[in-house]
Amino acid sequence: MNNLFERKPRLLILTLILIIVWGLSSFQILPRMEDPETINRGATITTNLPGASPYRVESLVTEKIEQSLSSIKEISLIESSSELGRSTVNIELKDEVTDVDPVWSRIRDRITDVIPQLPPEAQRPLYEEGYSKAFSLLTAILWDLDTAPNYAILRRLGQELFDELEALWGTERVELVGVPAEEILVEIDPVKLSSLGLTAVEVAQQIQTSDAKVAAGQLRSNRNNLLLEVDTSLESLSRIRAIPIRYSNEGQFTRLGDIALVTKGIQEPPPELTIINGKPAIVVAAMMESGQRIDEWTAAAQAKLDLFRPSLPQGVSLKIIFAQNRYVANRLDGLFSNMILGLLCVMGTAFVMMGWQSALVVSVSLPLSILMVFAGMNLWQIPLHQMSVTGIVIALGLLIDNAIVIVDELQKGLRTGIAHEHIVAETVKQLGIPLLASTLTTILSFMPIALLQGGIGEFVRTIAQTVILALVSSLILSLTIIPVLSLRLYQLTHRSHQTKTHWWDTGINLPLLTGLYRQILKLILYFPVLGLVIGLIVPITGFVVAGTLPEEFFPPAERDQLTLEIELAPTTTLEVTQVKVAQAEKILLDHREIGEVHWFLGRNAPPFYYNLSDGVKDSPNFAQALIQLRQVSDEPQLIETLQKQLSQALPMARVLVSPLEQGPPVGAPIEIRVYGSELEMLRKIGESLREELAKIPEITYSVADLSEIKAKLALKINEEKARLIGLDNAAIASQLDNLLEGSVGGSILEATEELPVRVRVANRDREQLPEIASLNILGNSATAERANISLSSVAEFDFLPELATIPRRNGKRINTVKAYVQADAIAATVLDEFRQNLESGKFSLPAGYRLEFGGEEEERDTAVANLIASVGVLAILMLSTLVLSFNSFRLAALVTVVGISSIGLALFSLWLFEYPLGFMSILGTIGLVGVSVNDSIVVVAALQALPPHLQRQRKAIREVVIASTRHILTTTLTTVTGFVPLFLYGGAFWEPLAICISIGVIGTTLSALVFVPSGWYYLAQAQKVSPLSVSE
């Protein structure tokens, strides 16, 4: 079997054709995306309890929902916020939950079960599952005229485009953003209404009874069945104006148009707005289904837009404000360019070190391995994106190692005269076990990344998966096809029996350097302790300096986009927010680096990047901007400038300019959670912590959940006067709410749109407190004429401060202090300084209160804990592989020391090049452990092949090491040159990983050539009869 392809050349050709065709066809159909998708493990439950204070919402709604969910074991976190009239409960599932649908189903059932326990006036809880994907296309429909925007027109156009994109093949989800709801507004005159003895609810009820959209039976005969229907549905504004309104027990009527102004318009105030490049607009956001090619889907969507654009009326235009395909194409083009550059670097290195013939054969293994990886990705359903393609780039220098060893050994056998018909089988037999061992150890070192759970695992897992595919492909090729190709090429090029060779035939050879190297090895083997010291000094230094490395989770993304958040006081209206947005936009556009600014008022921008949140909605005091830069520039400097200018221009607002981040979403970089029972004490502790944070220059600003106080108008009712007219507090509150906010009665159907009819007072009657106080309240006495008195006669108003929200976490009250750092600052370093300040200061917690740190630190610690959870078992498997390969515990321990020392080398390289210890650095270090022992395995295997009586002789050990040095140096150089693209173009995200692996490989190569021979010599001399042979 070892020489099957040698004996059957047609099988060899067919196999090569199969690999090429399968790989290329798989590449064509692989899905393309920007970043990996993660499983959504979050959901939100929103329940409205109109008019209730945060305390009542917490007690009557939030606690009951939390208790109903607390027994579901798959839930890891329940966070809630009880605000004025609204309860919001956020759920997060455990990382190990991968099949989320059954869990969501049980959660929905629990929510349904809790509804009877809620107050009657509470609305039905709204359950929404989150999305962990970014929208693929954001298209804006803009109002270009100087007049006030007609949102009715924009809304209908947006709905048409919504329907077009929703029907597009491969579309998963479409959302309309910034679209105010249309309604029919019946603005009643409060004076006329009270004079008729009617309330807003009663008027709405009479409108509702006129809107008879119900069947009235059927005419049934022997020949026909005809449906009867009351033909009184509301069809137009004139029909609504003509509705008769009864206002006395004597049967008197008036027309609705005589007591109210009936108009059609948008809901006021609108819940959200969008402003695109300074123009009113609505946005249609479309998301592609998973498993599709985004380039093909975007082309189809663009064709739809091209057909839709001519149908737009004058004064309305269409603009694509974000297309993910551009970023996917740029990223994949860059990654494939890096891959090609890596291929050239690796091939060039192999040519210099091995000569053109060996380099040619070795280089063939690279494209063949990559094609096999594409085929494996197709079977494993791994898309092409940043992580998977970079995994291939990382593997470039690793997958050639096996081929180098095989080709080098086969060439040496051919030069020593081994028969051609046996050379392939002998080489594979000799190196099969060592190569399998080195491949297994490398695979096992990447397995913790492949087994990593949760969102962070789903984000980085494909790096390990593609590396493992590449290594397995390389091993298969190296033990089957590569030695046969090497033999065939040798036979073709040596038919003339030419004896003269050149360096480009066998690789560069420097006799002087070889002689010097031989003398150094001779010295080291005479003083083995010197070899041990040389091999361990740098790793030990790395472990010593590790404590000085700043910690980091993920660096910011290098992208031509920023986000800007503006949050004003909780009572701020959308109109005021719009004014502040205009001020901010003027400042932004003064910077030439900024090309476009797109605003989303009252909510988050629709997620255009994979880890952006979509959690803020119905918040008139909030706005978020998508800032499009002209190019990727010096973002930290620009962010710092913008942050300073905007904070000065909007002193009463919370302003946050942020780059897009890599990795799973993290809220604030620094979070300090304070648990306790008393809200006022929690608030005071939070303010004390904010004062300490303000002392640190790198802190941009901080905010606490309980720092916001919301002013409330308290209506103090004279209950005695209210009873005299047959009313109670609830009845007065209901009448006032229906007058001011409106009561819905009936609807108009326009095409497929249903517009509700809302009855309320005009804006002028609800804008000022005196107008509200003068509104009339109708009594409900059964013994007297229905009283009609002003609100001020039975009640008075008072301003009361109240906490804007009551936050809870896993059933406990909490005050979370969030701090944001400058763009070029590292959150972990800032947090360490804050902790030192707390310890050295006078800060202390009262009894019953405790602190907990979240933010980047918590996410990073959780991710690292999940990463190393499987390291112990995999380390035992790796050690077992070494023991079984060498048949020796001592030799396995010798190689294990090299693997452990590689960790110190990685830490030393981070310290030397001034990189933080981030999550990607840790991934690189873990991957390095398996890669680092490969050279040592080769040296130990060669030493084991010595006759037992030579295994303790210095000269024999030295010559074996020298003989192994060429392909060891070649594999090291190809590994390092394979990382050249990541050095040059990987940016802050990939550079630390590349540094850890490449510098670590260089260091462990030195260990293989110096430390391992010295250790071998000590082990051999320690035994009178050598225990180091294969027969041990």
N, C-alpha and C positions, 0 to 999 in steps of 0.2 A: 504493500500500500504506500510505502514511503516514496516510491518512484513511479507511481501510477501515471502521472502526467508525462513523465519522461518516456515511458513505454508506449503511451497512446497520445501522440501529438495532436491528433484530430480532437480528442477530448479536451486538450489544453486550449485549442483555438475556439471550440464551442463554448467553453467556460468563460473565456475572455469576452466573447461576443455577448453572452448572457449577462455578465456583469455590466458591460457598457450599456446595453439596451435597457436593462432593468433600472440601472441607476439614472440614466437620462430621462426615461419615462416617469420615474418617481419624482424627479426634480420638477418636471413640468406640471404635475398635478398637486404638488405639496401646497397647502394653504400658506399665504403670506400675510404677515401682520407685523406691527411695530414691536410689540412686547408680548410676553406670555400672558395668557388669560388665567385668572384665578377664580376659584369657586366662591360664589357669594355666600357668606355666612352671616349676613346682617339683615335685620328687618326692623321696621318701625310701626308702632301702633299709636295712632293719634285719636284722641277722644275729646270732643268739645262738650263743655258744660257751661253754656252761656251765662255770663254775669258772675260766675263763682270766683271767689278769691283763691289765690294759690293754696292756702291752707285747706279750704274745702275741697279743691280739686285733688290735693294729695290724699286726704282722708277718704273721700267718697269714690274716687276713681282710680288713682295711681296705685295705692296700696292693694286694692282688690285685684287689679290686673297682675301686679307683681306676684301676689300670693298664688294666683292661679297658674303662673308659669314656673314658680320656684321648684316644683317637683320634677320638671323635665330635665333629665340628667345630661342631655346633650348640650344644654345651654351653659356657656361659660361666664357670661356677663349680662346683667340686666341693669341698664342705666335709664334713669327717668328724669323728667323735668316737669314740674307742676307750675303752670303759669296762669295768669288771669284768664279763666274761661277755657283752658286747654291743658290736656295731659298728653305728654309725649313719652313713650316707653321704647327704648332702643334695645334690641336683642342681638347678642353675638354668640354664635355656636362655637364649640370646641374645635381645635385645629384638626383633631383626628376624624371629625365627621366629614366624610366625602360624599355620601348619598344624602343630600340635604332635603330632597322633596318629601320623604315620609315625615321628617321632623317638622317641616313647615306645615304639613297637613295636621299634625297633632297640635301644633301651636294655634292654628286657626280654630280647631275644635275647642280648645281651652278658652279662647276669646269669645266664642259663641256661648259657651257655658256660663261665662261671667256676666253676660249682658243683663240677666234678670236681677243681679245684685247691684247694678248701677242705679243712680237716681232716675226717676221717670223723665226728667227734663234733659238728661244727658243724651247726646246723639249717639248713633251706633258707631262703635270703634272702627276706625279705618286702618286696615292692615296692608302694609306695603313692603314687599321684599326689595332689598337694595339691588344695585347693579354694580358689578366689579369690572365692567368693560367701558371703554370710551366710545363716544359716538364717532362714526366714520366720516360724516359729512354734516357741516353746518351751513345752511343756506338761508340768507336773509332776503326778505321782501321789504324794500325801503320805500318810504314816502318822500319823494323828491321835491314836492311843491313847498312853497313858503307858507302856505296856509296850514291851519291846524290839521293834524292827520285824521283821516276818516278810517277809524279802526274797523268799521263794518266791512269796508272794501278789503282792507288788508286781511281781515280774518277769513273772509270767503276765499280769497286767493290762496291764503295759507292752507285752508282746508282742502282746496283742490290739489295743491302740490303735495300735501300730506297723503291724500288718496293715491296719487301717482306713485310716490316713493314707497308707500306701504305695499302696493301691488307689485313692486319690482322684485324679480326673482333674487333670492339671497338676502332679503331685508328681514331683520329680526324685530326691529322696533323703530317707531317714528314718534316724535314728540313735538308739539307746538309750544313755543316758548315766547313769553311776552305778549300773549293774546288776551286782552281784557274781554270778559264775557259780555255779550250783548243782552239787553233786557228791554222790556217795555216799562217805562217809569210813569206811574200815576202820582203826580205831585199834588197832594190835597192841600186845600186852604184850611189851616187849623181852625180859623174863626168860623168859616162856613160849616165845617164838619161838626164842631161843637154845637152850633146853633141848630143843626138838624138832629142832635142827640145821637150821633153815631161815633163809633170808634174806627180806627184804621182796619182792625181785624174784621169788623162787621162789613165794611165796604169790600174788603178782599173776598170775604165769603160770598157776597152777592155777585161779584165778578166771577167767582169760581162756579156758582150755580148757573150762570149764563153760558159757561163754556162746557156744553154738554157733548163730550166726545164719547158717548156711550150708546149702546144699542137700545132700541125701544121695542124689541120683540120682532116677530116675523109674520108676514102674511102667508098663510099656508092654504093651498087649494089643491084640487086634483091635478092641475096642470103646472103650477108654478109655486116656488117658495121664494118670497121676496123679503129681504132684510129691511126693517124699519129703523130709521135713525133720525134723531132730532137735529134739524138743520139750523143750529144756533151756535156753532163753534165760532170762536174768535178768529177772524181772518185778516183784519186790518185795524189801523188806529181809529178810523171813523166808526167802525163797528164797536170798538171799546168805548168811545166817547158817547155812543148812543145807548149804552146799557142803562136801563132804568134802575134807580136806587131808591128803595123804599125807606122812609125816614120817620114814620109815625105809625101808631096802632090804628089810625083812621084811614089807612090806605093811601097816603100821599106819596107821590113820587117826584124825583128830579132826575135829570140826565147827569151821568157821570161827568161829562164835559163841562157842565155848569158849575161844578164844585172842585174840579181838578184839572190840571194841565197834563195831557197825555202825550208823551214823546217816546221815540225810540233812540237808544244810544248805548254806550258802554256802561258797565257797572262803575259807580263812583263811591269811594275812590277805587281805582283799579288795583288788584292785588299785586300786579307785576307789570313791568314795562321793559322794553329793550331799546337801546340807542346805538345804532351801528354807524361808526364814523360821523357822529354828530347828528344823524338823521333818525327820526322815529321809524321803527321797523318791527317786524315779527320775525322769528327764526324758526325754521323747520329743521329739526335735528334727526338724522337717520343713522341707524346702527346696522352694520352688516352682521349676518349670521356667522357663528363660528364655523371653521372648516372651509370657508370660501377664500378665493384669491381676491384680495382687495383691489388689485389693479383692474381685474375684469369687472368687478362689481362697480367700481367708481366710473369706469368707461360707460357702463350701462346707465348709471345714474346721471352722468353728464349728458348723455343722449336724451334722457327724459327732460332735463332742464333746458336743453336747446329747443325742444319742441314746445315747452311751456312758456318760454320767454316771449315769443311773439304775441301771445294772448294777453299780455299785461296791458292795462290801460295807460294812457299818457300820464306822466307824473309818478309812475310806480316802476321800480326797477328791481332786478334780481342780482344778488351778489353772493358768491361762495366765500364765506369768511374763514372756513377751515376745511381742509381736505386731508384726511389722514394718509391717503395714498402717497402724497408728496413726501411725507416723513418716512413712510415705510420704504419707498423706492430709494431715497437718499441713504437711509440706514443700511439697507441690504446691499446697495451698490458699494457703499464704503466697506462693508464687511467682506463682500466678495473680492473687492480690490485688495483688502488686507490679506485675504486667503491666497490670492495669486502672488502677492508680494512675498508672503511666507513661503509659498512653494518655491519661488525663485531663489530665495535666501537659502532654503534647505538644500535645494539641488546644487547651488553654487558651492556650498560648504562640502557636500558629499564629493563633488568633482575635485576640489582642492585636496581633500584628505584621502580619497580613495582612487582617483583616476577616472577617466571618462567612461570606461567600460562598466566598472562597478557602480559609478554614479548614475549611469543610464538605467541599469537594472533597478537600483534602489529607488530612483525617481519614478519609475513605472508604478511602484507600489503606492505612491501618493495619490495619483488620480484614481487608481483602481480602488483604494481604500475609501476615498471620498465618495465614489459612486456607490460602493456598498453601504456607506453610511446613509446616503439618500434613500436607498432601498429599505434599509432598516427603519429610517424615520417614517417612511410611508407605512410600513407594517405596524410601527409603534404609535402611529398617528401623532407625530411631532411636527408642528408647523415650522416654517422658516421665519425666524424672528431674531431679535438681538441676541438672545441667550443661546439658542441652538446653533446659529452660525458661528458665534464666538467660541462655542465648545469645539467646533471643527478647527477653528484657527488655533486654539490651545493645543489640540491633538496633533497638529501638523508636525511639530518637532518630536512628538512621542511615538507616533505610529511608524516612523521610519527606523526606529531603534532595532526592532527585530530583524528587519530586512538587512540593515547594516551588519549585524552580527552574523547572520546566515551567509551573506555574500562574502564577507571578509574571511570567514572560516572556510568556505568552499574554495575561494581563490587560493588560500594557503594550501589546501589539500591538493589542488590541481598543480600548484608549483612544486609540491614535494613528490609528485608522481603517482598519486592514487589513481587507480583505473577509473575511467570516465563512467563505466557502467555501474560502478558502486558508489561514486562520490556523493550523489544526492542522498541516497539512503543512509550512508554513513554520517553525513553532516546533520541530517535531520534527526537521526537517532542520538547523536552526541549532544545536540543543542536543544532537542525538543523539551526536555524536562526543565532545564534552566530558563528557557524562554517562556514556557508556560508558567513557571513560578514568578518570574519578573512581571509578566502580564497580569497574573492574578493579584499580586501585591499592589500593582498600580490600580487595577479595577477596584479592589477592596478599599483603597484609600479614597476613591471617589464615591464609594457607596453611601457614606453618610450624607453627602449632598443629594444623591438620588433618592434616599429614604427620608429626607427632611419633610416634616409635615407642615400643614397650614399654608397660609398665603405666601409666606416667605419661601417655603419649599416649592410651591407651584411656580414661583417666580424664577428661581435659580436652578430648579431640578434638571431642566433640559441641557444645561451645561454638562453635568455629569453623564446624562444619558447619551449625548452625542460623543463624548470622550470615550465612554465604554464601548459604544458601537465601533468607533474608530480603532480602538485597541484590539477588539476581537477580530475585526476585519483584517487588521495588520498581521495578527498572529496566524490566522488561517492562510493568508497569502504567503507569508514568510515560510510556512511549513509545507506549502504545496506548489504554488506557481513560481515564486521568485527564484528558488534554487534551480529549477528547470530552465527558466529564462537566462539565468546567469551562466549555466553550463552551455546552452545553445550559443550564446554570444561569444563565449570563450572559444568554442570550437570553430566558429566562423572567422574569428580574428586571429587564430593561431595555426591556420593551415600552412602558412609559409615557413613555419619553424624559425621565425625571426628571433634572434637572441637579444638584440639590443632593445632596451626599453627606455622610455622617457618618463619624466615626473607626471605627465598627464595620462600616462598609461596606468601607473600604480599609485599615484598620489604623491604629494610633496614629501620629500625625505631630506632631513637636515642632519648629517652625520655628527657634526660638532655638537649640536643640541642633544642628539641621542647619547653621545658619549658623556656629556655633562649630566644628563638625566640618570645614566647608569651609575655614575659615581655618587650622585645624591642618594639613590636607592641603596647603594652599598653602605654609605654612611649611616643611613637610617636603620638598616637591618643590623648593623653592628651596635647601634644604640637605639633599640626599639622604643624606648620611652620617649625619644625625640619625635618619632612618628605619631605616637599617641597624643603628645602635647600639641603638635601641629594640627592634628585632626580635631582636637577638642577646644582649643583656645578661643576660636571665633564663636562657636556655638555657645560656650559658657558665657562669653561676653554678651551675646544676644539675650540670654536669659536674664543677665544682670540688668541690662538697660531696658528690658521689657516694661518695667514699672514706670518708666518715664515717657512711654509712648502715649500720646493723646488718643482717646477712644472716639470712634465714629460709627454710625450705623451705615448710612449710604451718603455719598456726596450728591450735590445737586446735578440735575441733568443739564447737559450742554445743548441748549435749544434756543431758538430765536423767539421765545415766548415767555412772558411773565404774567403773573396774576396780581391784581390789586383789590383789596377788600376795604370797604369803608363801612363802618358801623357807628351809627349815631345813637342818641339817647332813646330808650325804649318807646317813648311817646311820640317820637318824630314821625311826621307824615311822609308819604311818598313824594309829595310836592316839594317839601324841604329837601329831602334826599336828592331829588333831581337837580335842585339848585347847587348843592354841594358837589354833585357829580360834574356839573358844568365847570365849576371852579377847578376841580381836579384835572379835568381833561385839558383845560387851557395850559396848566403847568406841564402836563405830560407831553403835549405836542410842541412845546418849546425845545424839546430835546430832539436833535436830528437823528438819534439812533432809533427813535420810535416811529414806525410807519403808520400803524392803525391802532385805534382803541375802540373796543366793542363793550358796551355796558349792559349789564343785566341787573335791573333794579327790583328789589323785593324778594330776590332769590339768588341762589348760586347760578353761575354759568353752567349750561349743560356740559357734563364732563367731556372734555376734548383730549384728556390725557388719562392714562389708565388708573392712576391713584388719586385723582381729584374727587372730592366729595360732592354729593348732590343733596346734602341734608338740610339746607336752609331754604325754606319756602314761606310765603305769606308773612314776610317780615319787611314792612314798609321802611324801616330804619336801616336797611342793609342794601348794599350794592357791591357787585363784583365785576371787575373788568378783565377782559382778555386783551393783553397788550402784545401786539405783534411788532417785533423788532425788524429792522431792515436786514440785519444779519446777526449771527452769534457774535456778540462783542464782549467787552469786559463787564460781564454782568454784575459781579460784586460791587464795583465802583458805581455803576449806574443805579443799582438798587439802593445803595447807601445814600446817594444824592437825592433820588426820588423820595425815599423815606423821610429824609430830613426836610425837604421842601414841602411835601404834602402835610407832614405833621405840623409844621409852622403855619401853613395856610388854613388848616382845618383843626384848630386846637381843641375843639369840643368833640372831635370824632376819633374813633379808633381806626388808625390807618395801618395797613400791612401790605407792603410790597414784597412779593415772594418769587423766587425762581421755581421752576418745576422740579420736583424731587424724584430720585430713583427709589426703587424698592416699594414695599407695601405702604399704604397710607399711614401716616403718623400725624396726629393732631398738631399740638404745639411741641416744639423741640424739648421744652422743659415743662413738666407738669408736677405740681405738688398738691397732693390730695390731703385734706384735713377731714377726719371723721369725728363726729360728735353728735349730740342730741339737740343742743340749743342753737338755733339759727343765728341769734345775735352774737353769741360767743364765736361761732364759726366765722361770721363776717369779720369780727375784730381780729381773729387770728390771721385770716386771709389778708387783711390790710397790713398787718405787721410784717407778714412775709413779703408783700409787695414793696414795702419800704426798704427791706433788706435787698431785694432784687434791684431796686432803683440805684443802689450804690455801685453796681457793677457796670462799667462803661459799655461792655459788649451787649448789654440787654437793650433792645430797641424799645420795648414797652411790655407791661404785664397787665393782666386782667384777671379778676376772680369772678366766679359764678355768682357770688352773693354781693358783689360790689355795686351792682346796679339797683338803684331805688327807683321805682316807677310811681309817679304821682297819680292819685286816683281821686275822682270826685265822689265823695260819699253823700248819698241822699238820706238825710235824717227825717223820717216821716213822723208826724204827730199822729199816733195811732188812734187817739180819741176822736180827732176830727175825721180821720179816715173811716172809722166805724160808723160815724153819723151818716155818711153818704153810702154806706153799704160796701165799702172796700177794705181790703187788707193790704199789707205791704207787697205781697206777691202780685195782687191784681194791679196795683199802681205800677209796679216794675214792668209787668207785661204790657200795659197800655203804653207806657213811655218807650219801651223797646220797640214796639210795633210802629209807633209814630216816627221814631228817629232812624231805625235800621230798616224798617219796612216789613210788610207781610205779603207773601206771595199768594196770588189768587188767579188761577188759570194760566194759559200760555197761548202764544201764537206759533203756528207751524209755518216756517218759511223754507221751502224745499225740504232738506233733511234736517234743518236746524229748528230746535224748539226754544223759543224765547220766552222766559217767564215774565209775568206781569206783576210788578212790585208796587205796592201802595205805601207811600210814606210822605212826610212833609218835604218841602223844598229845601235845598241846601242852605238858603238864607235863614231858615227857621231852626237850623240845628248847628250853626257855626259858632254862635256866641251863647254864653251862659244866660244872659237876661232873656233871650228869645226862648230858650228851653224852659226857663222858670215861668214864662208867661203862657206856656201851652196849657190848654184846658183838659181836665180829667173828668170823665163822666162817671157819676155814681151808679150804684146798682141796688138802690133801695127798693124793696118790694112794696112798701107802704106809702111812699111819697113820690112826688114827681121826680123824674131822674135828674139828679143834681148835676150842675155844670160849673165847676170851679177851677181856678187856675192852680197849677202845680205849686206855686209859691205859697198858696193858702194852707196847704197841708204838709209842706215839707220845706226844708232849707238845705243848702249845699255847703259842703266843707271839703277842703283839699286835705288829703291824707297821704303821707308817704307809705309805700308798701314795697316789700321785696318783689322784684320782677319775676323771680323764679325760685322754686325750692328743688334743688337737685338731690338725687339719691343714686347710690351705686350698690347693687346687690342688696337692696333693702335697707341700707343705712344712709342717713343724711350725710351730705358731704359738701365741702366747699373746695373746688378745684381752682388752683391758681395757675394760670398759663403764662409762660414767659417766652418771648420771641427774641432771637439773637440776630446780630448783624450777619450779612450774607457771607462774609469771609471768616466768621467765628465758628468754632467747634462747640456744639452744645455741651458735650461731656466735660470739656475744660471749664466752661462757664459754670456748670453745675457743681463741679468740685470746689471752685472758688466760693460759691454760695454756701456750700456745706461748711467750709472752713469758717466763713463769717458767722454762720449760725452757732457753731461750736464755741467760737471765741467771744461771742456776744452774750447778751443777757436774755436771749430768747428762750422761753420755756413753755411747755404745753400744760394746761390745767389737767387735773385728774379726769380720766374718762375720755380724753381726746388723743388722737394719734395721727402721725404723719406717714405718708406713703408717696414714693416718687414714681411718676409715670413717664410719658413722653418717649423720646428716643431711647433713653436708658432702659426702660422696661421692655420696649419692643426688641431692642438689641439683646438683652439678657435672655429673653424668652426664645429668640431665634437661635442664639448660641447654645442654650440648654437643649433645645430640640435637635440641634446639629450634632452635639456630642452624646446624645442619648444612646445612639447605636455604636459609638466608637469603641466601647469596651468589647463587645461581641466581635466586631470586625477586626479589632486588634488581635484577638485570640485566633481568629481564622487566618489572619496574615501571618502570625507567628507559626501556626500549624503548617501553613504552606511552606514556610522556610524550613521548619524541622523535617518535614517529609521530603522536601527537595534535597536537603543536605544529609539527611539521616543523622543529624547531630544537633543536640540542644545547644552546645557551646558555639558552634558556627552560626546557628540561628540567632543566638544572643549577640554575637559579634555584629551581625548585619543589623539587628534591631537597634543597637547603639547608634549606628549610622543614621537610621531612620529617626530616632529621637533627636539626634544632634541637628538634623535638618530643620527642626522647629526653631532651634536657637539661631540657625543661619537665616531663616526667614525673618525672625524678629530683629536680628542685627541689620539686615538689608533695609527694613523699614526705618530703623533708627538712622542708618547711614544716609539714606536719601530723603529723610524728613517727611515720611508719609505717616498718616495716623493709622492706628490699628482698627480698621473698619471691618465690616462683615465680609467684603470681598477679599481683604487680606487674610482673614481667617479661612475662607474657602481655599485660597491659594496655598496656605500652609498645610491644610489637611490633604489636599491633592499632592503636595510636594512629598509627603512622607512616603507614599508608594513609589513615586518616580525616583526618589533619591536612592533607594536601595538597589536599583537595577544594575548599576555599575559594580557595586559591591558583590552582587550575586554572580556576575560574570567572572570577577576575579576569584571569588571563593570556588566556583565551579572549576575554573582552570587549575587552581592549586590542588583541588581534590583529585584531578586527573593525573597528578604526578604519582610516580611509583612511591609506595610507602617509605622506602629508605631515603628518598629525596625530599620528603615533605618538611624535614627539619633543617635542610641545608640552605644557607643564605643565598648562595649563588643560584641554585635552582629556583628558589622563590623569586629572586630578582628577575631572572630571565622570563619566568612566566608572566610577571607583572609587565615587563617591557613588551612582551609579545601581545598582551591584551590592550596595551595603551592606545594603539592606533584606533581601534574601533570604539574604545571607551571615549577617547577625545572626540572622535567623529560624532558619536551619539550625543555627547554633551553639547558640542557646537551646533549641531542641527536642532537640538531642543531649544537652545538659547536663541538661535537665529529665527526659529519659528515664532518667537515672541516679539521679534522686531516690529511687526505691524502694530501690536498693542502698545509698545513703547512709543512709537511715533504718532499714532492716531487714536489710541484707545481712550485718551482723556483721563480725568481724575477717577472715573469709574473702574477702568480696567488696569491702569498702570500699577496700582499696589499689588494686584494678583500676579501680574507679569513679573514684577520685581521679586516677589517672594519665591516664585517657582524658578526663575532663571538664575538668580544669585544662589538660591539653595542648591540647584543642580550643579553649579560650578563648585560650590564648597564641598558637596558630597562626592564629586568626582575626585577632588583632592583627597578626601577620606578614603575612597576606594583604592587610590594609588599609593597612599602613605599609611593611613591609619589601619586599614584592613591587613596589609602584609605584616605590619608590626604586631597587630593583635594575633594574627595567625602564628607568627613565630613564637610568641609567648605561649600560646596554647600548645603548640607542637613540642616546645622544650619542656613544658610542664609534665609531659608524659614520657615514660621510658620507651613504651611501645606506642607509636603514633595512633591516637584514636580518631584521626581526622580523615581517614580514608573512607571511601564510599561503603566499604564493607562493615563500617562500625555498627 
